[in-house]
Amino acid sequence: MHQLPERPVPAPQNGRDYVLLKVRQIPLGYYRYLYEAVGKPYHWTSRRLPDASLSREIHAQNVRLRILYCDGVPAGWFELDVGRAPRDTRLVHFGILPEFRGQGLARHLLSQAITTAFEEQPSALTVETNTLDHPAALPLYRKMGFRPLSTREVSTPAYDD
């Protein structure tokens, strides 16, 4: 994606209270809770790291983390990596917690992620997805303005408990 869409997608008008909060130094346990709540069914493994390594990744200066709360409860979150690649921003993680899926929050939260990313004035915003992700992920990314750049085949380690 090379430009900000014309209008952000508002939160659903369903009588619930939605708040998107900027998180500067998220506790590792809370991050792991959000990460696994969203990513475990889709075999996310990139942030299953020892404390020191995870802290280096998510507490880095270039990371922007936001959590969407619904009536005071976490409903979704996203993580952006800004400037690691010159003038590019990457949507590293994005997801809605299972109990909030199907309520129209994904479009709203992705819109917020895109808006937050373009505050950094990148030349491009990128996101990676794969065949293990939620089946609505790729159609949503395309609907919101992302276009395919490349494809590749990779192996993902099994998710052990």
C-alpha positions as CSV (number, residue, x, y, z in Angstrom):
1,M,0.0,0.0,0.0
2,H,1.4,3.4,-1.0
3,Q,-1.2,5.8,0.2
4,L,-3.6,6.3,3.0
5,P,-7.2,5.5,2.0
6,E,-9.6,8.5,1.8
7,R,-11.6,7.7,5.0
8,P,-11.0,5.6,8.1
9,V,-13.5,2.9,8.8
10,P,-15.5,3.8,12.0
11,A,-16.1,1.4,14.9
12,P,-19.4,-0.5,14.7
13,Q,-22.3,1.5,16.0
14,N,-23.7,-1.1,18.3
15,G,-23.9,0.6,21.7
16,R,-20.5,-0.6,22.9
17,D,-17.6,1.6,23.8
18,Y,-14.4,1.2,21.7
19,V,-11.1,2.7,22.6
20,L,-7.8,2.3,20.8
21,L,-4.8,2.7,23.2
22,K,-1.2,3.3,22.4
23,V,1.0,1.0,24.4
24,R,4.6,2.0,25.0
25,Q,6.1,-0.7,27.2
26,I,3.7,-3.6,27.2
27,P,4.4,-6.3,29.9
28,L,5.7,-9.4,28.2
29,G,3.0,-11.6,29.8
30,Y,0.2,-9.4,28.4
31,Y,1.8,-9.3,25.0
32,R,2.1,-13.1,25.0
33,Y,-1.6,-13.4,26.0
34,L,-2.7,-11.2,23.1
35,Y,-0.3,-12.9,20.7
36,E,-1.4,-16.4,21.5
37,A,-5.1,-15.5,21.8
38,V,-5.1,-14.2,18.2
39,G,-2.2,-16.2,16.6
40,K,-2.3,-19.7,18.1
41,P,-5.0,-21.1,15.8
42,Y,-3.0,-19.7,12.8
43,H,0.4,-21.1,13.9
44,W,2.0,-17.7,14.7
45,T,5.5,-18.5,16.0
46,S,7.7,-15.5,15.3
47,R,7.3,-13.9,18.7
48,R,7.5,-17.2,20.7
49,L,10.9,-16.0,22.1
50,P,12.7,-15.9,25.4
51,D,12.0,-12.8,27.5
52,A,15.2,-10.9,26.5
53,S,14.7,-11.5,22.8
54,L,11.0,-10.7,22.9
55,S,11.6,-7.5,24.8
56,R,14.2,-6.4,22.3
57,E,11.7,-7.0,19.5
58,I,8.5,-5.4,20.9
59,H,10.1,-2.6,23.0
60,A,12.3,-1.3,20.2
61,Q,12.0,2.3,19.3
62,N,10.6,1.5,15.8
63,V,7.7,-0.6,17.1
64,R,4.2,0.9,17.4
65,L,1.7,-1.2,19.3
66,R,-2.0,-0.4,19.8
67,I,-4.8,-2.4,21.6
68,L,-8.5,-2.0,20.8
69,Y,-10.6,-2.3,23.9
70,C,-14.4,-3.0,23.8
71,D,-16.2,-2.0,27.0
72,G,-12.8,-2.2,28.8
73,V,-11.8,-5.6,27.5
74,P,-9.1,-6.2,24.9
75,A,-10.8,-7.0,21.5
76,G,-7.9,-6.8,19.1
77,W,-4.4,-5.4,18.6
78,F,-1.8,-4.5,16.0
79,E,2.0,-4.1,15.9
80,L,3.8,-1.9,13.4
81,D,7.5,-1.8,12.6
82,V,8.4,1.6,11.3
83,G,11.7,2.4,9.5
84,R,13.6,-0.8,9.9
85,A,13.6,-0.9,6.1
86,P,14.2,2.7,4.9
87,R,10.9,4.6,4.5
88,D,8.8,1.5,4.8
89,T,6.5,0.5,7.5
90,R,5.4,-3.1,8.1
91,L,2.2,-4.3,9.7
92,V,3.8,-7.1,11.7
93,H,0.8,-8.4,13.6
94,F,-2.9,-7.7,13.4
95,G,-5.9,-9.5,14.8
96,I,-9.2,-9.7,16.6
97,L,-9.5,-11.9,19.7
98,P,-11.8,-14.9,19.0
99,E,-14.7,-13.7,21.1
100,F,-14.9,-10.4,19.1
101,R,-14.7,-11.9,15.6
102,G,-17.7,-11.4,13.3
103,Q,-18.7,-8.1,14.8
104,G,-17.2,-5.8,12.2
105,L,-14.1,-4.9,14.2
106,A,-11.5,-6.1,11.8
107,R,-12.1,-3.5,9.1
108,H,-12.1,-0.8,11.8
109,L,-8.9,-2.0,13.5
110,L,-7.1,-2.5,10.2
111,S,-8.2,1.1,9.2
112,Q,-6.7,2.3,12.5
113,A,-3.5,0.4,11.8
114,I,-3.2,1.9,8.3
115,T,-3.8,5.4,9.7
116,T,-1.2,4.9,12.4
117,A,1.3,3.6,9.9
118,F,0.9,6.6,7.6
119,E,1.5,9.0,10.5
120,E,5.2,8.0,9.9
121,Q,4.9,9.1,6.2
122,P,6.3,5.8,4.8
123,S,6.8,5.3,1.1
124,A,5.0,2.0,1.5
125,L,3.1,0.0,4.1
126,T,3.5,-3.8,3.8
127,V,1.9,-6.8,5.4
128,E,2.6,-10.5,5.1
129,T,-0.1,-13.1,5.2
130,N,-0.1,-16.8,4.5
131,T,-2.4,-19.8,3.9
132,L,-2.5,-20.6,7.6
133,D,-4.0,-17.2,8.5
134,H,-7.7,-16.6,9.0
135,P,-9.4,-17.1,5.7
136,A,-10.8,-13.6,5.7
137,A,-7.3,-12.0,6.2
138,L,-6.2,-11.7,2.5
139,P,-9.6,-10.6,1.2
140,L,-9.7,-7.9,4.0
141,Y,-6.2,-6.7,3.2
142,R,-7.1,-6.4,-0.5
143,K,-10.4,-4.7,0.2
144,M,-8.6,-2.1,2.4
145,G,-6.2,-1.3,-0.5
146,F,-3.2,-3.6,-0.2
147,R,-2.0,-5.2,-3.4
148,P,0.1,-8.4,-3.8
149,L,3.8,-7.7,-4.2
150,S,5.3,-11.2,-4.2
151,T,4.7,-14.8,-3.1
152,R,7.0,-17.4,-1.7
153,E,6.9,-20.8,-0.1
154,V,8.1,-21.3,3.4
155,S,7.7,-23.8,6.2
156,T,6.4,-22.9,9.6
157,P,7.4,-24.8,12.7
158,A,4.6,-26.7,14.4
159,Y,2.9,-25.0,17.3
160,D,3.7,-27.1,20.4
161,D,2.1,-26.6,23.8
